[in-house]
Amino acid sequence: MTTPPNTSPDTSPNAFPATSLNASRRTRDLDHVSSTAVDLLVVGGGVTGAGVALDAASRGLSVCLLEAHDLAFGTSRWSSKLVHGGLRYLAQGEVGLAHESAVERGILMTRTAPHLVRTLPQLVPLHGRSHDPLVMAGLRAGDVLRRAARTPSRVLPPPRRVPAAEALALAPGLRRADLRGGLLGFDGQLVDDARLVVALARTAAGFGARIVTRARVDALTPSGASATDTLTGESFTVTARAVVNAAGVWAGGLVDVDLRPSRGSHLVLAASALGLTTTALTVPVPGTRNRFALLLPQRDGRVYVGLTDEPVDGPIPDVPEVPRSDVDFLLGVASSVLDRPLARSDVLGSFAGLRPLLAGTGASADLSRRHAIIKRDNVTTVVGGKLTTYRRMAADAVDATALTAARSRTATLPLVGAGPPTGPAHLTPRYGAEAAEVARTGEVTWAVHHEGALDAADVLDRRTRTGLVPADRAAAEPDVTRQVAEALSTLP
């Protein structure tokens, strides 16, 4: 496998590796792109934009990425944290998309980011007269995709039926009345979606990409963009041979593209309140077929309950809110299989992401998740798609620019942190091979010196995800603010 250059950790303030992102590097990169033309300008610092920057830079192109806020500020941090094999797409008849999803899942789990993705057991509980033959047929079809994608069974075992006793051992909080057992399948789960974005951006930086956050693009042109440094209020321009618009749900504010955003809401609860351990639950929505809610255990003792699919009209907010109707819906579906009914008082936090779907007919849940590449006047816009298939989206977008004949390398390119994990067990799932250095340096200082965090919100809301529970965020904010200031003061 190819390794990005100069990635060995070095936390001394005057000798950062090439993959380090921080305030000092941001200043240097901003000065450079304001005065020197680049091959490719990428707009948007989510998973797609960071993926495009890495794909292009690893092909030898000079790259500038501009992000209005912080890395993973938008939809990319509000996902279900799943790297899934496309089972839902099979049910919708999109076999090609399902296969693509399974292939990309295998790449993430076995080659590029095995430190950030774990095998997730998922149990479909069977109560009463459940439609288990149909569901099991779907799980077996998903396993066919897994084999076609050449993902080994040691990574994702085949599905199987389990008796009631084993179902209760896997998920002790299940309702015991009329429980007949369950269907057990396996998928991929990201430790954290925002960490994937940061890893992509840092790996791109190792190949020379200029990553500039807090840089709002005001207008695009065939030869670049006019933008504003939101830290200083100063305007600047970037000149580029081509532009990729990867702004997600905000892409329509820069080019003429008809999007129909869809809201995916999640609740954050304590695993102890649901009686869950490490096995996720896939819960049929009562009164429907092929609609499911997910109860997803996390390593920190929380559970994310999702997911809605509701169309959103009007201006796009920076941070979407979860309406009470979504809260009640998700609590109701989750309670339908649990021994203890859930109440609003059990909700510790909530979050919602807006999917950048191309407009079409029918309900938003029926709109295709296939990505689209739209090129006009030297500006390539990429919309739609899913987090799992970000790498394919990025490769297609770079191909569409026609800047290089070199082929994408990212299917075999490990991200920073990949490799044998070292350091404390509570850090290795999130930092992989860098965990020992993080332990020595401290997570806040590491985020500021190496991961591009510029303030406490970056650390709380996107580097550690403490902010998903408002009470935890409020308790941690004073100390994190102090540590961020100290870390910034030691930068060269």
N, C-alpha and C positions, 0 to 999 in steps of 0.2 A: 504494500500500500504506500501511496505517496504521502509524505508528511510535510506540512507547511514549514517554511524556513524560520529559523531562530525562535522556536517555541519553548526552549527550556526556561522554566520559571526563574525569575530573579527579582526579588522584592526590594532590593536596595533602591532608594529614591532616584539615583542618578544612572541606573543601568536597567531599564525596563526592556523586556523582550519585544520583538516586533509585533506580537499579538496584543500587546497592552493598549487599552483605550483609557484615556484620562483627560483631565482638563488641559494639561500642557500640550498633549498631542492634538487635541481638538483645535487649539489656537494655531498650531503649526499647519495643520491640515486646512483650516479655513483660509489662512494666509496664502497657502499654495494654490488652492482651487480658485481663489479670487483673482489670481494673476496668471495662471497657467492653464491652458486648455487640456481637457481630458478626453479620452475616447468615449466613455460612457458616463452619463449622469443617471443615477437611480434616485427616484423620489419615493420615500417611504421606508421606515426602519422596522417594519414588521417581519414576519417570517419570509414572506415572498421577496420583499426588497433586500433583506440581508442575504437571502439565497441567491438572488440575481447578482449582487455585488460579489459574492464568493465565486459564483460560476464564471463571471466575466474576468475577475482578477486572476483566477487560476488558469485561464486561457491566455494570459499575458497582456490583457487590456489594462489601460490605466482607468481607474474607476473613482468616482466621487458619489457617495451616498449622502443625501440630505434628509433629515427627519425633523419635523416641526417640534416634537416634544422629546421623548426619550425612546430608546430602543424598546420594542414590544409595548409601546404605550397604548395601541389600539386593540383591534380584535384579537391579535395573536396571543395576548395574555388572558383572554377571557374564554378560552376553549374548554372542552371537557378533559383536556390533557390526555386524550387517547390517540394512539397511532394504530388505526384500525384497518382491517383487511377488506373493507368494502362490501360487507354482507348486506347492508341496506340497499346498496346499488344493484345487487343481484335481484332483490325483490322488485325493483323498479325496472328490471330488464336492461340495465346498463352494464352489460357483461364486460365490455372493454374498460370502463372506468373502475369496475370492481377489481379486475386483474391488475390494472395500473396501481391501485391502492395497495393491493397485497404485495406487489413487487417493491414498492417504496417502503412499506412497513419492514420488509425483510432487509432492505439496505440499511435502514436506520438501526435495526436491532442487532445486525451482525457485522456491519462494516463501519459506518460513519459515526454513530453515536450510541454504542452499546452501554456507555456509562450513564446515559440519560433516559434510557427506555428499559422497562422491566416487563417480564411476562405477567399478565394480569388474568387470574382466573375469574370467570364470569358465570354466575349461576342464574338460570331461569327457573324460579320456583314453580312447582306444579301444584296448584290448589284446585280441588273440585274437578270439573270437566274442562281442563285446559286443552288448548289446541296443540298438544305436545308433538304429534307426528309431523305437523307442518313446520313447527319451530325446529325440530331435530333435523328435518330435511334441509332447512336453511343452514344450520350449523355444519352439516356434512358437506354441503355445497361450498361453504366457506373454507372447509379443510381441503377440498379439491383445489381451491385458489391458492391456499398456503403451499401445497405440494407443487403446483404449477409455477409458483414464484420461487421455488427451491429454498424455502425457509425450513430448516431442519425441525423435526418433531421434538428434539431436545430443547428447542427454543419455544415452540408453540405446539404442545401436545394435541392429539386429535380429541374431538369432543366425545363425551360419553354420558350415559344416563346414570344418576346416583339415587340410591334409596333415601327415604325420609330421614333416617338416622344420620347419614353422611351429609345430607343437605343442612341439617341442624348443626352438625359439627362445623361445617364451613361458615354458616351464618346463623349463630345462636338466636338472633332476634326474630327469626321467621315465625309467622303465625303457625302454631302447631295444628290447629283445627283443620281438618280435611287436607293436610299436606301429604301428597302422594310421592314426593321426591323432587328431583330437579334435573335439569339438563346443564351439564358443565362444559363450557367452552373456554377458549383462551384467546387473548388479544394482547396488543402492546399498550403500555401506559407510560407516558412521559412523567418523569419526576416533576418537571415543571416546564410549561410551554415557553415562558419568558426566558428561562435559562437556555433553551435551544436557540432562541433568537440571538442572545448575547454570544453564544458559542459560534454561531454562523458569522456574526459581525467581526468577532475577534479573529477567526480563521481567515476571513477576507482581508483584514488588516495585515495579517502575516504575509499575505501576497501583495501588499502595497496599496490596498484600497484605502481611500480617504473617507473616514466615517465621521460625519459632522452632525451632531444632534443640536436641538434648540435652533434649528435653521428652517424657517417657514418659507416654502416656495410660494411666491405670489402669482407668478405666471410662467407658463412654458412657451418656448419657441422651438422651431426646428433645430436651432443651434445652441440650445441650453435653457437657462432659466434665470429669472430675477428672483431674489430671495431676500429675507430679512434675518439677521442675527438677533434672535429674541432676547438674548442676554444683554445686548448693548443697544438694540434698536437701530443699528446701522444696516443699510442696504448694500447688497453686493450682487454680482452676476457670476454665473458659471457658464463657460463655453465648452460645448461638447460636440463630438461628431454624431452622437445619437443620444436619445433620452428614453428611459423606461419609466413609465408611470406605474408604480406599485403602491399607490396610496390607499388601496382597499376601498372601503365605503366612501372615502373622500375623493376617490379618483375622478368622479363626475364634476368636481369643482374645478378641475384643471383641464379636462377635455370633454367633448360631447359624447357621453356614453350613458345609456339608459339602464340604471341600476334599480333593483328592488330589494332594499336591505331587509333582512329577516333577523329578528331578535331571538337569541338563544340564552335563556335565563338559567341560572344555577343557584342553589342554596348551599350554605356551609353549615354543617351540623357536627356535633361531637359523635364519634363512632360509638361511644358508650350509650348514647341516647337511642341509637338504632339497633344496638346489639350486633354490630358487625366487627369482623376481624380484618383479614386481608383479602377476602373474596368479594368481588363486586356483585351486585344484583342487577339483572336485566328484567324489568317489570313490565308486562303487557299493560297498556292503557285500557282500563275497563271500557267495554263497549266498542272497541276498535280491533282491527286486524293490521298487523305490520306496523304498529306504533308502540314504542317502548320508552319507558323512563329508565334512567341509570342511577344507581347508588354506588358511588365510586370511592372506596377507602383510599386515604392518603397516608403517607409515612408519618405525618405529624399528629395522628390521632383524630383527624377530621374526616368528614365524608362530604363529597360534593354530590348533590342531588340535582339532576337535570334530565331533560333539557327541553325547552319549549322551541317552537318554530312559528313565530308570529310576524306578519308584515309590519314594517315601520314606515310611517309617512312623515313628511316635514323635514326640518333641518336636522343634520346629523350631530348629535352631541359628542363632546370629547369623551365623556364617561357615561354610558347608558345606565339608566336606572331600572331596577326590577319592579314592575308594578305588583300591587297586592294580588291581582288576579292570577299572576304567574306563581306567586308564593303559595296561594291556596291550592292551585292545580297540582303543583309538584308535591306538596305535603299530602294531598289526598291520594295521589297515585302511589307514593311510597308507603303510606299507611295501609294500603289495600293488601299488602303481603306481610306486614309486620305484626308481631304480637302486641306491641304497644303503639297506639295511635299517636301521630305527631301533631304538635300544635305550633302556632307562631312563636311561642316562647322558647321553643327548641332551636330556632334559627339564630345562629351566631353571626352570620353575615350573608351577603348575596352578591352576585355579579352577573353581568350580561354582556354578550358580545354581539356585534352586528355583522352578519354574513354579507359580503359584497356580491350578491347574486345578480346575474343578468335578468332583466325584466322578461316575463313571459306570461303565458296564460295559466289559470288555475291557482290553487293555494300555494303559498310560499314553500310548504313542505314538499310539494311536487316539482318545484323548479330544479333543474339539473345542477349538480355540484361539479360538473365538468368545467374546467377553466377555459377562458377565451383569451385569445391574443388579438388585439385590434391595433393596426398600424395606420397612422395618418400623419403626413407631413413630418416624417422622421421621428415621430413620437410613438413609441410602442406602449400600449396600455395592457396590463394583465389583470383580469378580474375573475371572480368565481373561484372554483377549486376548494380544496380542503388543506388543512395543516399537513396531513400525512403526505400529500403529493406536492409539497412546496418545491422539492428539488426538480421534479419534472417541469413544473410551471416555470421555474427560473431558467432551466436549460432551453425551453421553448422560446422564452422571451429574448434571451441572448441570441439564439439562432435567428430570430425574426429581425434583429437589428442589422444583420449581414455585415457586422464589423470584422469578423474573422472567420477563416475556414477551419480553425481548430475546433475539435469536438469537445463536448463537455467532459470534464474529468471527475465530477463530483460524486459519481456513484461509488468510487473507491477512495475518496478523500476523507480521512478521519478528521473530525472536528477537535478543537482544543479540549483537552481533558480525556480524550479517548486513550486507551492503553490500560495496562494493569493498574488498578486503583491502589493508592497508598494513603495512609493517614487514618484518622479516627473514623469509626464505622458510621457515625452520624453525619459525616461530611462527604464520604466517598460517593453516595448515590447522586449527589448534586454537583460535585467537583471532579470526580474520577481521579485521574492521575495527578491532578493539582491539589488534592485534598490536604496532603501533608504541608504544603506551602501555605494554604489557606489557614490551617490550624496555627501555624507559626506566626502568621501575619495578623490574623483576625478577619472575620468576614466583612466587616464594614470597611476596614482599610483596604482589603483586597478588592472590594467592589469599586472603591474610589480610584485606586492605583492601576487596576487592570481591566475593569469591566465597564468603564465609562460613566459611572455614577457621579452626578454633579451635586446632588443635594440629598437630604434625608428621604424625600419622597421616592427618589429613584431606588434607594436601598430598601425601604419598607415595602414599596408597592410592586417592584419589578425584579429586584435581585434576591430578596428573601421571602416575599409574599406574606409577610407578617400583616400587611394591610388588609388582607381578605377578611379578617375579623377586627372590626373597628375598635373593640375594647383592647385587644392586644396592641394595635397600632398606637393608640393613645398612651398606653403604658410605656411603650418602647421609644416613642418619638424624642423625648428630651435627651436621652443618652445617645441615641443614634445621631441626632443633630450635632452634639458635641464631638462625637467620634469622626463624623464627616468633616467638620471644620479642622480638626487636628490632622486628618489625613490629607486634606487639600493643602495645608500649610507646609507639608513635607515634600510636595511635588517640586521638581526642578523648574 
